[in-house]
Amino acid sequence: MLSSPLQRALETCQLAGYGTKAQLRPELMEWDYGQYEGWTSRQIVAENPGWSLWRDGGLDGESPEEVGRGVDRVISEVRQVAENVLIFAHGHVLRVLTARWLGEPPAGGRHYALQTATLSVLAYEHQDPVISRWNLPPVS
């Protein structure tokens, strides 16, 4: 079990019954939006027309490439494990992780809308990384 050290992810991990087993990974923390932290996309675009998180990152925060390098370290670790690995993290970083799992650039995460409190499964089909399941409601 891997988790972001931030409270939202840790609480979800604990509610799922894995809190005591979680290994904290700072690479799974939510994207650092810098000066845009707390702003809506609409507010940012009003201030900075044409802005895209997936291209520009956060002002004085992380770029997509920086987030990608972090999740690449997590993916490298996960690929060394022979069994399933649960990851508890945040929307945008999980979307980047998915893109990188599939061999896409970090900005490819823009194509993977992810709902809150859902389950998704990244796996292999033969040797190819795939999305096996996406946005499933949690099991009760």
N, CA, C and O atoms as CSV, one atom per row, in Angstrom:
chain,resi,resn,atom,element,x,y,z
A,1,MET,N,N,0.828,-1.165,0.000
A,1,MET,CA,C,0.000,0.000,0.000
A,1,MET,C,C,0.880,1.238,0.000
A,1,MET,O,O,1.766,1.389,0.842
A,2,LEU,N,N,0.629,2.102,-0.937
A,2,LEU,CA,C,1.345,3.374,-1.006
A,2,LEU,C,C,0.320,4.488,-0.885
A,2,LEU,O,O,-0.798,4.374,-1.388
A,3,SER,N,N,0.705,5.565,-0.214
A,3,SER,CA,C,-0.224,6.664,-0.033
A,3,SER,C,C,0.501,7.994,-0.050
A,3,SER,O,O,1.660,8.105,0.351
A,4,SER,N,N,-0.204,8.982,-0.517
A,4,SER,CA,C,0.216,10.358,-0.314
A,4,SER,C,C,0.218,10.602,1.189
A,4,SER,O,O,-0.619,10.046,1.900
A,5,PRO,N,N,1.137,11.416,1.686
A,5,PRO,CA,C,1.126,11.726,3.117
A,5,PRO,C,C,0.066,12.767,3.500
A,5,PRO,O,O,-0.099,13.068,4.682
A,6,LEU,N,N,-0.650,13.318,2.516
A,6,LEU,CA,C,-1.657,14.329,2.820
A,6,LEU,C,C,-2.903,13.691,3.436
A,6,LEU,O,O,-3.255,12.553,3.126
A,7,GLN,N,N,-3.555,14.443,4.305
A,7,GLN,CA,C,-4.658,13.939,5.114
A,7,GLN,C,C,-5.773,13.294,4.298
A,7,GLN,O,O,-6.275,12.238,4.683
A,8,ARG,N,N,-6.175,13.905,3.175
A,8,ARG,CA,C,-7.294,13.351,2.393
A,8,ARG,C,C,-7.009,11.919,1.957
A,8,ARG,O,O,-7.857,11.040,2.102
A,9,ALA,N,N,-5.831,11.691,1.430
A,9,ALA,CA,C,-5.490,10.351,0.947
A,9,ALA,C,C,-5.320,9.383,2.113
A,9,ALA,O,O,-5.778,8.243,2.046
A,10,LEU,N,N,-4.669,9.830,3.172
A,10,LEU,CA,C,-4.473,8.954,4.337
A,10,LEU,C,C,-5.803,8.558,4.971
A,10,LEU,O,O,-5.981,7.413,5.385
A,11,GLU,N,N,-6.727,9.498,5.045
A,11,GLU,CA,C,-8.038,9.189,5.619
A,11,GLU,C,C,-8.766,8.168,4.756
A,11,GLU,O,O,-9.396,7.253,5.285
A,12,THR,N,N,-8.691,8.309,3.445
A,12,THR,CA,C,-9.314,7.334,2.542
A,12,THR,C,C,-8.671,5.969,2.737
A,12,THR,O,O,-9.363,4.953,2.794
A,13,CYS,N,N,-7.362,5.948,2.839
A,13,CYS,CA,C,-6.625,4.708,3.064
A,13,CYS,C,C,-7.081,4.046,4.372
A,13,CYS,O,O,-7.292,2.835,4.423
A,14,GLN,N,N,-7.226,4.845,5.412
A,14,GLN,CA,C,-7.672,4.313,6.702
A,14,GLN,C,C,-9.100,3.805,6.625
A,14,GLN,O,O,-9.402,2.736,7.156
A,15,LEU,N,N,-9.989,4.552,5.971
A,15,LEU,CA,C,-11.382,4.127,5.834
A,15,LEU,C,C,-11.494,2.821,5.051
A,15,LEU,O,O,-12.402,2.023,5.285
A,16,ALA,N,N,-10.566,2.613,4.125
A,16,ALA,CA,C,-10.553,1.377,3.336
A,16,ALA,C,C,-9.935,0.211,4.118
A,16,ALA,O,O,-9.940,-0.927,3.649
A,17,GLY,N,N,-9.409,0.498,5.300
A,17,GLY,CA,C,-8.859,-0.558,6.143
A,17,GLY,C,C,-7.379,-0.831,5.953
A,17,GLY,O,O,-6.879,-1.864,6.398
A,18,TYR,N,N,-6.666,0.090,5.293
A,18,TYR,CA,C,-5.250,-0.143,5.012
A,18,TYR,C,C,-4.322,0.867,5.683
A,18,TYR,O,O,-3.125,0.891,5.399
A,19,GLY,N,N,-4.855,1.685,6.554
A,19,GLY,CA,C,-4.077,2.781,7.139
A,19,GLY,C,C,-2.799,2.359,7.827
A,19,GLY,O,O,-1.789,3.054,7.718
A,20,THR,N,N,-2.809,1.243,8.532
A,20,THR,CA,C,-1.611,0.827,9.268
A,20,THR,C,C,-0.550,0.225,8.345
A,20,THR,O,O,0.611,0.101,8.736
A,21,LYS,N,N,-0.935,-0.144,7.142
A,21,LYS,CA,C,-0.005,-0.780,6.206
A,21,LYS,C,C,0.568,0.195,5.184
A,21,LYS,O,O,1.469,-0.165,4.426
A,22,ALA,N,N,0.066,1.407,5.155
A,22,ALA,CA,C,0.443,2.359,4.102
A,22,ALA,C,C,1.878,2.837,4.258
A,22,ALA,O,O,2.330,3.174,5.352
A,23,GLN,N,N,2.566,2.855,3.152
A,23,GLN,CA,C,3.895,3.470,3.067
A,23,GLN,C,C,3.714,4.827,2.398
A,23,GLN,O,O,3.180,4.914,1.292
A,24,LEU,N,N,4.156,5.880,3.067
A,24,LEU,CA,C,3.937,7.229,2.567
A,24,LEU,C,C,4.966,7.590,1.508
A,24,LEU,O,O,6.161,7.342,1.666
A,25,ARG,N,N,4.477,8.182,0.425
A,25,ARG,CA,C,5.332,8.597,-0.675
A,25,ARG,C,C,5.037,10.057,-1.015
A,25,ARG,O,O,3.933,10.369,-1.463
A,26,PRO,N,N,5.992,10.950,-0.812
A,26,PRO,CA,C,5.758,12.358,-1.154
A,26,PRO,C,C,5.479,12.554,-2.643
A,26,PRO,O,O,4.850,13.542,-3.023
A,27,GLU,N,N,5.931,11.636,-3.488
A,27,GLU,CA,C,5.684,11.737,-4.925
A,27,GLU,C,C,4.200,11.618,-5.262
A,27,GLU,O,O,3.783,11.977,-6.363
A,28,LEU,N,N,3.399,11.113,-4.315
A,28,LEU,CA,C,1.964,10.937,-4.541
A,28,LEU,C,C,1.140,12.100,-4.000
A,28,LEU,O,O,-0.089,12.078,-4.071
A,29,MET,N,N,1.815,13.118,-3.459
A,29,MET,CA,C,1.089,14.306,-3.007
A,29,MET,C,C,0.451,14.986,-4.208
A,29,MET,O,O,0.904,14.830,-5.342
A,30,GLU,N,N,-0.607,15.743,-3.943
A,30,GLU,CA,C,-1.265,16.455,-5.026
A,30,GLU,C,C,-0.290,17.417,-5.681
A,30,GLU,O,O,0.650,17.899,-5.049
A,31,TRP,N,N,-0.519,17.680,-6.920
A,31,TRP,CA,C,0.257,18.620,-7.732
A,31,TRP,C,C,0.412,19.927,-6.969
A,31,TRP,O,O,-0.554,20.433,-6.399
A,32,ASP,N,N,1.609,20.468,-6.956
A,32,ASP,CA,C,1.853,21.777,-6.332
A,32,ASP,C,C,1.442,22.850,-7.330
A,32,ASP,O,O,2.131,23.077,-8.324
A,33,TYR,N,N,0.308,23.514,-7.064
A,33,TYR,CA,C,-0.236,24.518,-7.969
A,33,TYR,C,C,0.392,25.888,-7.756
A,33,TYR,O,O,0.037,26.843,-8.447
A,34,GLY,N,N,1.318,25.995,-6.810
A,34,GLY,CA,C,2.005,27.265,-6.586
A,34,GLY,C,C,1.029,28.375,-6.239
A,34,GLY,O,O,0.161,28.212,-5.381
A,35,GLN,N,N,1.181,29.511,-6.918
A,35,GLN,CA,C,0.321,30.664,-6.651
A,35,GLN,C,C,-1.136,30.411,-7.039
A,35,GLN,O,O,-2.023,31.160,-6.632
A,36,TYR,N,N,-1.385,29.369,-7.817
A,36,TYR,CA,C,-2.749,29.062,-8.227
A,36,TYR,C,C,-3.481,28.152,-7.232
A,36,TYR,O,O,-4.636,27.794,-7.462
A,37,GLU,N,N,-2.830,27.781,-6.146
A,37,GLU,CA,C,-3.482,26.946,-5.137
A,37,GLU,C,C,-4.764,27.627,-4.660
A,37,GLU,O,O,-4.750,28.793,-4.263
A,38,GLY,N,N,-5.864,26.889,-4.705
A,38,GLY,CA,C,-7.143,27.412,-4.252
A,38,GLY,C,C,-7.936,28.155,-5.325
A,38,GLY,O,O,-9.094,28.509,-5.100
A,39,TRP,N,N,-7.342,28.390,-6.462
A,39,TRP,CA,C,-8.041,29.077,-7.556
A,39,TRP,C,C,-8.790,28.043,-8.395
A,39,TRP,O,O,-8.371,26.889,-8.483
A,40,THR,N,N,-9.886,28.455,-9.003
A,40,THR,CA,C,-10.561,27.613,-9.982
A,40,THR,C,C,-9.903,27.833,-11.349
A,40,THR,O,O,-9.227,28.839,-11.565
A,41,SER,N,N,-10.102,26.910,-12.240
A,41,SER,CA,C,-9.564,27.065,-13.600
A,41,SER,C,C,-10.100,28.338,-14.241
A,41,SER,O,O,-9.365,29.044,-14.931
A,42,ARG,N,N,-11.355,28.628,-14.022
A,42,ARG,CA,C,-11.975,29.834,-14.589
A,42,ARG,C,C,-11.255,31.093,-14.079
A,42,ARG,O,O,-10.999,32.011,-14.858
A,43,GLN,N,N,-10.931,31.145,-12.793
A,43,GLN,CA,C,-10.224,32.296,-12.233
A,43,GLN,C,C,-8.826,32.428,-12.840
A,43,GLN,O,O,-8.372,33.530,-13.146
A,44,ILE,N,N,-8.164,31.308,-13.005
A,44,ILE,CA,C,-6.802,31.340,-13.556
A,44,ILE,C,C,-6.826,31.842,-14.994
A,44,ILE,O,O,-6.018,32.693,-15.366
A,45,VAL,N,N,-7.739,31.325,-15.800
A,45,VAL,CA,C,-7.813,31.721,-17.204
A,45,VAL,C,C,-8.206,33.192,-17.340
A,45,VAL,O,O,-7.779,33.856,-18.285
A,46,ALA,N,N,-9.007,33.706,-16.420
A,46,ALA,CA,C,-9.349,35.131,-16.448
A,46,ALA,C,C,-8.102,35.982,-16.231
A,46,ALA,O,O,-7.974,37.066,-16.801
A,47,GLU,N,N,-7.189,35.487,-15.408
A,47,GLU,CA,C,-5.938,36.195,-15.112
A,47,GLU,C,C,-4.868,35.899,-16.165
A,47,GLU,O,O,-4.046,36.756,-16.489
A,48,ASN,N,N,-4.892,34.681,-16.688
A,48,ASN,CA,C,-3.848,34.206,-17.602
A,48,ASN,C,C,-4.520,33.467,-18.768
A,48,ASN,O,O,-4.534,32.236,-18.784
A,49,PRO,N,N,-5.073,34.197,-19.740
A,49,PRO,CA,C,-5.795,33.556,-20.855
A,49,PRO,C,C,-4.927,32.502,-21.562
A,49,PRO,O,O,-3.734,32.704,-21.791
A,50,GLY,N,N,-5.554,31.398,-21.892
A,50,GLY,CA,C,-4.856,30.330,-22.599
A,50,GLY,C,C,-4.133,29.359,-21.690
A,50,GLY,O,O,-3.567,28.376,-22.169
A,51,TRP,N,N,-4.138,29.610,-20.381
A,51,TRP,CA,C,-3.434,28.742,-19.439
A,51,TRP,C,C,-4.005,27.329,-19.470
A,51,TRP,O,O,-5.209,27.142,-19.640
A,52,SER,N,N,-3.134,26.340,-19.305
A,52,SER,CA,C,-3.535,24.944,-19.139
A,52,SER,C,C,-2.624,24.307,-18.105
A,52,SER,O,O,-1.401,24.374,-18.226
A,53,LEU,N,N,-3.206,23.694,-17.100
A,53,LEU,CA,C,-2.410,22.978,-16.099
A,53,LEU,C,C,-1.522,21.953,-16.779
A,53,LEU,O,O,-0.368,21.771,-16.391
A,54,TRP,N,N,-2.052,21.287,-17.786
A,54,TRP,CA,C,-1.350,20.178,-18.433
A,54,TRP,C,C,-0.185,20.640,-19.303
A,54,TRP,O,O,0.697,19.845,-19.629
A,55,ARG,N,N,-0.172,21.884,-19.673
A,55,ARG,CA,C,0.941,22.442,-20.450
A,55,ARG,C,C,1.828,23.324,-19.578
A,55,ARG,O,O,3.054,23.243,-19.645
A,56,ASP,N,N,1.194,24.174,-18.752
A,56,ASP,CA,C,1.909,25.235,-18.045
A,56,ASP,C,C,2.209,24.933,-16.587
A,56,ASP,O,O,3.100,25.552,-16.007
A,57,GLY,N,N,1.492,24.002,-15.983
A,57,GLY,CA,C,1.674,23.737,-14.561
A,57,GLY,C,C,1.160,24.891,-13.719
A,57,GLY,O,O,0.438,25.759,-14.210
A,58,GLY,N,N,1.535,24.894,-12.459
A,58,GLY,CA,C,1.124,25.955,-11.546
A,58,GLY,C,C,2.157,27.071,-11.530
A,58,GLY,O,O,3.357,26.810,-11.612
A,59,LEU,N,N,1.701,28.298,-11.426
A,59,LEU,CA,C,2.600,29.451,-11.365
A,59,LEU,C,C,3.448,29.341,-10.099
A,59,LEU,O,O,2.913,29.346,-8.990
A,60,ASP,N,N,4.758,29.243,-10.260
A,60,ASP,CA,C,5.699,29.015,-9.157
A,60,ASP,C,C,5.452,27.686,-8.458
A,60,ASP,O,O,5.880,27.491,-7.321
A,61,GLY,N,N,4.769,26.778,-9.130
A,61,GLY,CA,C,4.524,25.438,-8.598
A,61,GLY,C,C,5.197,24.414,-9.488
A,61,GLY,O,O,6.233,24.690,-10.092
A,62,GLU,N,N,4.610,23.239,-9.568
A,62,GLU,CA,C,5.202,22.156,-10.350
A,62,GLU,C,C,4.741,22.185,-11.803
A,62,GLU,O,O,3.617,22.574,-12.118
A,63,SER,N,N,5.638,21.765,-12.661
A,63,SER,CA,C,5.309,21.566,-14.071
A,63,SER,C,C,4.802,20.132,-14.254
A,63,SER,O,O,5.011,19.286,-13.384
A,64,PRO,N,N,4.143,19.857,-15.372
A,64,PRO,CA,C,3.734,18.478,-15.639
A,64,PRO,C,C,4.936,17.514,-15.628
A,64,PRO,O,O,4.829,16.383,-15.156
A,65,GLU,N,N,6.055,17.972,-16.145
A,65,GLU,CA,C,7.246,17.117,-16.200
A,65,GLU,C,C,7.765,16.784,-14.795
A,65,GLU,O,O,8.222,15.668,-14.547
A,66,GLU,N,N,7.692,17.749,-13.887
A,66,GLU,CA,C,8.129,17.484,-12.510
A,66,GLU,C,C,7.221,16.465,-11.832
A,66,GLU,O,O,7.704,15.563,-11.147
A,67,VAL,N,N,5.908,16.602,-12.016
A,67,VAL,CA,C,4.973,15.630,-11.461
A,67,VAL,C,C,5.254,14.261,-12.089
A,67,VAL,O,O,5.241,13.242,-11.399
A,68,GLY,N,N,5.505,14.246,-13.389
A,68,GLY,CA,C,5.807,13.000,-14.088
A,68,GLY,C,C,7.041,12.305,-13.547
A,68,GLY,O,O,7.048,11.083,-13.397
A,69,ARG,N,N,8.089,13.069,-13.252
A,69,ARG,CA,C,9.309,12.456,-12.697
A,69,ARG,C,C,9.020,11.802,-11.344
A,69,ARG,O,O,9.554,10.735,-11.040
A,70,GLY,N,N,8.183,12.438,-10.543
A,70,GLY,CA,C,7.834,11.853,-9.245
A,70,GLY,C,C,7.076,10.547,-9.392
A,70,GLY,O,O,7.412,9.555,-8.744
A,71,VAL,N,N,6.055,10.539,-10.238
A,71,VAL,CA,C,5.278,9.303,-10.393
A,71,VAL,C,C,6.087,8.230,-11.120
A,71,VAL,O,O,5.832,7.041,-10.928
A,72,ASP,N,N,7.044,8.617,-11.941
A,72,ASP,CA,C,7.919,7.618,-12.566
A,72,ASP,C,C,8.676,6.823,-11.502
A,72,ASP,O,O,8.887,5.620,-11.655
A,73,ARG,N,N,9.085,7.498,-10.422
A,73,ARG,CA,C,9.782,6.791,-9.332
A,73,ARG,C,C,8.832,5.786,-8.667
A,73,ARG,O,O,9.235,4.670,-8.338
A,74,VAL,N,N,7.586,6.183,-8.474
A,74,VAL,CA,C,6.599,5.279,-7.876
A,74,VAL,C,C,6.344,4.097,-8.810
A,74,VAL,O,O,6.311,2.949,-8.367
A,75,ILE,N,N,6.165,4.372,-10.086
A,75,ILE,CA,C,5.908,3.300,-11.059
A,75,ILE,C,C,7.071,2.325,-11.100
A,75,ILE,O,O,6.861,1.113,-11.157
A,76,SER,N,N,8.276,2.829,-11.072
A,76,SER,CA,C,9.457,1.955,-11.074
A,76,SER,C,C,9.436,1.022,-9.867
A,76,SER,O,O,9.753,-0.162,-9.980
A,77,GLU,N,N,9.064,1.560,-8.731
A,77,GLU,CA,C,8.972,0.755,-7.515
A,77,GLU,C,C,7.858,-0.282,-7.631
A,77,GLU,O,O,8.056,-1.446,-7.284
A,78,VAL,N,N,6.701,0.129,-8.113
A,78,VAL,CA,C,5.557,-0.774,-8.239
A,78,VAL,C,C,5.876,-1.920,-9.200
A,78,VAL,O,O,5.475,-3.059,-8.959
A,79,ARG,N,N,6.577,-1.635,-10.258
A,79,ARG,CA,C,6.874,-2.675,-11.251
A,79,ARG,C,C,7.863,-3.718,-10.729
A,79,ARG,O,O,8.064,-4.752,-11.367
A,80,GLN,N,N,8.476,-3.460,-9.588
A,80,GLN,CA,C,9.379,-4.436,-8.976
A,80,GLN,C,C,8.647,-5.406,-8.047
A,80,GLN,O,O,9.236,-6.372,-7.563
A,81,VAL,N,N,7.361,-5.145,-7.802
A,81,VAL,CA,C,6.565,-5.947,-6.879
A,81,VAL,C,C,5.754,-6.968,-7.671
A,81,VAL,O,O,5.129,-6.627,-8.675
A,82,ALA,N,N,5.766,-8.211,-7.221
A,82,ALA,CA,C,5.072,-9.278,-7.940
A,82,ALA,C,C,3.574,-9.325,-7.643
A,82,ALA,O,O,2.820,-9.976,-8.367
A,83,GLU,N,N,3.142,-8.646,-6.594
A,83,GLU,CA,C,1.719,-8.692,-6.239
A,83,GLU,C,C,1.049,-7.347,-6.484
A,83,GLU,O,O,1.696,-6.389,-6.908
A,84,ASN,N,N,-0.233,-7.283,-6.219
A,84,ASN,CA,C,-0.980,-6.043,-6.414
A,84,ASN,C,C,-0.522,-4.968,-5.434
A,84,ASN,O,O,-0.111,-5.264,-4.313
A,85,VAL,N,N,-0.600,-3.726,-5.874
A,85,VAL,CA,C,-0.238,-2.581,-5.044
A,85,VAL,C,C,-1.401,-1.607,-5.051
A,85,VAL,O,O,-1.881,-1.216,-6.115
A,86,LEU,N,N,-1.852,-1.216,-3.880
A,86,LEU,CA,C,-2.888,-0.188,-3.761
A,86,LEU,C,C,-2.212,1.160,-3.620
A,86,LEU,O,O,-1.211,1.294,-2.916
A,87,ILE,N,N,-2.764,2.157,-4.291
A,87,ILE,CA,C,-2.229,3.517,-4.200
A,87,ILE,C,C,-3.374,4.462,-3.855
A,87,ILE,O,O,-4.417,4.470,-4.508
A,88,PHE,N,N,-3.153,5.250,-2.823
A,88,PHE,CA,C,-4.118,6.258,-2.396
A,88,PHE,C,C,-3.488,7.620,-2.622
A,88,PHE,O,O,-2.475,7.956,-2.009
A,89,ALA,N,N,-4.091,8.399,-3.505
A,89,ALA,CA,C,-3.499,9.696,-3.840
A,89,ALA,C,C,-4.598,10.648,-4.300
A,89,ALA,O,O,-5.752,10.512,-3.893
A,90,HIS,N,N,-4.245,11.598,-5.136
A,90,HIS,CA,C,-5.114,12.710,-5.506
A,90,HIS,C,C,-5.318,12.732,-7.022
A,90,HIS,O,O,-4.510,12.205,-7.786
A,91,GLY,N,N,-6.423,13.359,-7.429
A,91,GLY,CA,C,-6.872,13.311,-8.809
A,91,GLY,C,C,-5.833,13.604,-9.871
A,91,GLY,O,O,-5.559,12.752,-10.717
A,92,HIS,N,N,-5.247,14.793,-9.845
A,92,HIS,CA,C,-4.335,15.155,-10.932
A,92,HIS,C,C,-3.075,14.286,-10.933
A,92,HIS,O,O,-2.603,13.888,-11.998
A,93,VAL,N,N,-2.528,13.988,-9.756
A,93,VAL,CA,C,-1.317,13.165,-9.735
A,93,VAL,C,C,-1.632,11.744,-10.209
A,93,VAL,O,O,-0.800,11.111,-10.858
A,94,LEU,N,N,-2.817,11.244,-9.891
A,94,LEU,CA,C,-3.194,9.911,-10.375
A,94,LEU,C,C,-3.405,9.895,-11.887
A,94,LEU,O,O,-3.133,8.893,-12.548
A,95,ARG,N,N,-3.879,10.986,-12.416
A,95,ARG,CA,C,-4.033,11.080,-13.875
A,95,ARG,C,C,-2.666,11.089,-14.559
A,95,ARG,O,O,-2.495,10.471,-15.610
A,96,VAL,N,N,-1.699,11.782,-13.973
A,96,VAL,CA,C,-0.333,11.763,-14.514
A,96,VAL,C,C,0.253,10.366,-14.364
A,96,VAL,O,O,0.905,9.866,-15.281
A,97,LEU,N,N,0.028,9.735,-13.224
A,97,LEU,CA,C,0.530,8.374,-13.012
A,97,LEU,C,C,-0.031,7.438,-14.078
A,97,LEU,O,O,0.697,6.593,-14.599
A,98,THR,N,N,-1.298,7.574,-14.405
A,98,THR,CA,C,-1.917,6.740,-15.436
A,98,THR,C,C,-1.260,6.968,-16.793
A,98,THR,O,O,-0.936,6.016,-17.503
A,99,ALA,N,N,-1.066,8.229,-17.143
A,99,ALA,CA,C,-0.407,8.533,-18.425
A,99,ALA,C,C,0.981,7.912,-18.471
A,99,ALA,O,O,1.354,7.298,-19.470
A,100,ARG,N,N,1.740,8.066,-17.409
A,100,ARG,CA,C,3.108,7.535,-17.388
A,100,ARG,C,C,3.093,6.000,-17.389
A,100,ARG,O,O,3.953,5.379,-18.013
A,101,TRP,N,N,2.123,5.381,-16.694
A,101,TRP,CA,C,1.984,3.920,-16.702
A,101,TRP,C,C,1.839,3.419,-18.138
A,101,TRP,O,O,2.378,2.377,-18.510
A,102,LEU,N,N,1.099,4.190,-18.933
A,102,LEU,CA,C,0.844,3.807,-20.325
A,102,LEU,C,C,1.949,4.264,-21.275
A,102,LEU,O,O,1.850,4.043,-22.482
A,103,GLY,N,N,2.995,4.896,-20.753
A,103,GLY,CA,C,4.110,5.340,-21.589
A,103,GLY,C,C,3.868,6.665,-22.282
A,103,GLY,O,O,4.589,7.015,-23.216
A,104,GLU,N,N,2.867,7.404,-21.840
A,104,GLU,CA,C,2.558,8.704,-22.426
A,104,GLU,C,C,3.275,9.814,-21.659
A,104,GLU,O,O,3.728,9.593,-20.536
A,105,PRO,N,N,3.383,11.000,-22.248
A,105,PRO,CA,C,3.955,12.125,-21.497
A,105,PRO,C,C,3.021,12.507,-20.347
A,105,PRO,O,O,1.833,12.187,-20.389
A,106,PRO,N,N,3.539,13.182,-19.327
A,106,PRO,CA,C,2.700,13.567,-18.187
A,106,PRO,C,C,1.434,14.310,-18.592
A,106,PRO,O,O,0.382,14.101,-17.989
A,107,ALA,N,N,1.516,15.166,-19.594
A,107,ALA,CA,C,0.341,15.934,-20.030
A,107,ALA,C,C,-0.755,15.040,-20.589
A,107,ALA,O,O,-1.895,15.484,-20.726
A,108,GLY,N,N,-0.442,13.807,-20.911
A,108,GLY,CA,C,-1.462,12.864,-21.360
A,108,GLY,C,C,-2.528,12.616,-20.305
A,108,GLY,O,O,-3.617,12.140,-20.623
A,109,GLY,N,N,-2.224,12.935,-19.052
A,109,GLY,CA,C,-3.196,12.777,-17.975
A,109,GLY,C,C,-4.468,13.579,-18.189
A,109,GLY,O,O,-5.503,13.282,-17.592
A,110,ARG,N,N,-4.392,14.598,-19.041
A,110,ARG,CA,C,-5.587,15.414,-19.303
A,110,ARG,C,C,-6.708,14.586,-19.928
A,110,ARG,O,O,-7.867,14.999,-19.891
A,111,HIS,N,N,-6.389,13.437,-20.494
A,111,HIS,CA,C,-7.379,12.601,-21.172
A,111,HIS,C,C,-8.079,11.610,-20.237
A,111,HIS,O,O,-8.974,10.883,-20.669
A,112,TYR,N,N,-7.682,11.575,-18.974
A,112,TYR,CA,C,-8.205,10.567,-18.052
A,112,TYR,C,C,-8.981,11.220,-16.923
A,112,TYR,O,O,-8.456,11.381,-15.821
A,113,ALA,N,N,-10.220,11.594,-17.184
A,113,ALA,CA,C,-11.058,12.191,-16.144
A,113,ALA,C,C,-11.223,11.177,-15.018
A,113,ALA,O,O,-11.523,10.007,-15.256
A,114,LEU,N,N,-11.027,11.634,-13.820
A,114,LEU,CA,C,-11.065,10.746,-12.657
A,114,LEU,C,C,-12.019,11.332,-11.629
A,114,LEU,O,O,-11.863,12.476,-11.203
A,115,GLN,N,N,-13.001,10.543,-11.238
A,115,GLN,CA,C,-13.981,10.988,-10.259
A,115,GLN,C,C,-13.456,10.753,-8.840
A,115,GLN,O,O,-12.585,9.911,-8.620
A,116,THR,N,N,-13.991,11.499,-7.897
A,116,THR,CA,C,-13.607,11.378,-6.501
A,116,THR,C,C,-14.101,10.055,-5.929
A,116,THR,O,O,-15.197,9.597,-6.252
A,117,ALA,N,N,-13.286,9.451,-5.083
A,117,ALA,CA,C,-13.642,8.243,-4.327
A,117,ALA,C,C,-14.059,7.086,-5.226
A,117,ALA,O,O,-15.038,6.396,-4.945
A,118,THR,N,N,-13.318,6.878,-6.301
A,118,THR,CA,C,-13.587,5.744,-7.180
A,118,THR,C,C,-12.369,4.826,-7.191
A,118,THR,O,O,-11.293,5.181,-6.711
A,119,LEU,N,N,-12.569,3.664,-7.741
A,119,LEU,CA,C,-11.496,2.686,-7.880
A,119,LEU,C,C,-11.113,2.572,-9.344
A,119,LEU,O,O,-11.973,2.521,-10.222
A,120,SER,N,N,-9.828,2.535,-9.592
A,120,SER,CA,C,-9.325,2.314,-10.948
A,120,SER,C,C,-8.212,1.292,-10.860
A,120,SER,O,O,-7.521,1.201,-9.846
A,121,VAL,N,N,-8.040,0.526,-11.918
A,121,VAL,CA,C,-7.039,-0.536,-11.923
A,121,VAL,C,C,-6.152,-0.378,-13.146
A,121,VAL,O,O,-6.618,-0.399,-14.285
A,122,LEU,N,N,-4.868,-0.220,-12.882
A,122,LEU,CA,C,-3.857,-0.259,-13.934
A,122,LEU,C,C,-3.241,-1.643,-13.876
A,122,LEU,O,O,-2.947,-2.152,-12.794
A,123,ALA,N,N,-3.046,-2.244,-15.017
A,123,ALA,CA,C,-2.584,-3.633,-15.042
A,123,ALA,C,C,-1.750,-3.868,-16.292
A,123,ALA,O,O,-1.307,-2.935,-16.961
A,124,TYR,N,N,-1.556,-5.135,-16.577
A,124,TYR,CA,C,-0.886,-5.544,-17.804
A,124,TYR,C,C,-1.810,-6.461,-18.587
A,124,TYR,O,O,-2.544,-7.259,-18.004
A,125,GLU,N,N,-1.772,-6.346,-19.908
A,125,GLU,CA,C,-2.347,-7.339,-20.790
A,125,GLU,C,C,-1.159,-7.889,-21.556
A,125,GLU,O,O,-0.582,-7.213,-22.408
A,126,HIS,N,N,-0.805,-9.119,-21.242
A,126,HIS,CA,C,0.463,-9.687,-21.682
A,126,HIS,C,C,1.570,-8.804,-21.098
A,126,HIS,O,O,1.641,-8.688,-19.875
A,127,GLN,N,N,2.417,-8.190,-21.882
A,127,GLN,CA,C,3.444,-7.304,-21.335
A,127,GLN,C,C,3.068,-5.833,-21.448
A,127,GLN,O,O,3.835,-4.966,-21.029
A,128,ASP,N,N,1.906,-5.541,-22.006
A,128,ASP,CA,C,1.527,-4.156,-22.261
A,128,ASP,C,C,0.779,-3.544,-21.082
A,128,ASP,O,O,-0.209,-4.113,-20.618
A,129,PRO,N,N,1.237,-2.383,-20.586
A,129,PRO,CA,C,0.488,-1.684,-19.538
A,129,PRO,C,C,-0.861,-1.220,-20.093
A,129,PRO,O,O,-0.938,-0.699,-21.205
A,130,VAL,N,N,-1.926,-1.415,-19.302
A,130,VAL,CA,C,-3.274,-1.064,-19.737
A,130,VAL,C,C,-4.071,-0.467,-18.569
A,130,VAL,O,O,-3.681,-0.580,-17.407
A,131,ILE,N,N,-5.188,0.166,-18.907
A,131,ILE,CA,C,-6.200,0.520,-17.921
A,131,ILE,C,C,-7.189,-0.636,-17.916
A,131,ILE,O,O,-7.882,-0.869,-18.907
A,132,SER,N,N,-7.256,-1.348,-16.820
A,132,SER,CA,C,-8.141,-2.497,-16.726
A,132,SER,C,C,-9.550,-2.085,-16.291
A,132,SER,O,O,-10.543,-2.624,-16.780
A,133,ARG,N,N,-9.622,-1.125,-15.368
A,133,ARG,CA,C,-10.899,-0.602,-14.890
A,133,ARG,C,C,-10.698,0.873,-14.571
A,133,ARG,O,O,-9.598,1.301,-14.221
A,134,TRP,N,N,-11.784,1.653,-14.698
A,134,TRP,CA,C,-11.642,3.104,-14.486
A,134,TRP,C,C,-12.915,3.664,-13.859
A,134,TRP,O,O,-14.021,3.405,-14.334
A,135,ASN,N,N,-12.746,4.422,-12.804
A,135,ASN,CA,C,-13.844,5.160,-12.147
A,135,ASN,C,C,-14.958,4.249,-11.614
A,135,ASN,O,O,-16.134,4.603,-11.692
A,136,LEU,N,N,-14.601,3.110,-11.089
A,136,LEU,CA,C,-15.623,2.217,-10.499
A,136,LEU,C,C,-16.036,2.759,-9.138
A,136,LEU,O,O,-15.208,3.307,-8.411
A,137,PRO,N,N,-17.319,2.611,-8.787
A,137,PRO,CA,C,-17.717,3.019,-7.440
A,137,PRO,C,C,-17.055,2.103,-6.415
A,137,PRO,O,O,-16.821,0.926,-6.691
A,138,PRO,N,N,-16.750,2.642,-5.226
A,138,PRO,CA,C,-16.100,1.801,-4.213
A,138,PRO,C,C,-16.999,0.654,-3.792
A,138,PRO,O,O,-18.225,0.761,-3.809
A,139,VAL,N,N,-16.369,-0.436,-3.419
A,139,VAL,CA,C,-17.077,-1.618,-2.940
A,139,VAL,C,C,-17.474,-1.364,-1.487
A,139,VAL,O,O,-16.656,-0.901,-0.692
A,140,SER,N,N,-18.701,-1.662,-1.145
A,140,SER,CA,C,-19.158,-1.449,0.239
A,140,SER,C,C,-18.785,-2.613,1.119
A,140,SER,O,O,-19.088,-2.607,2.312
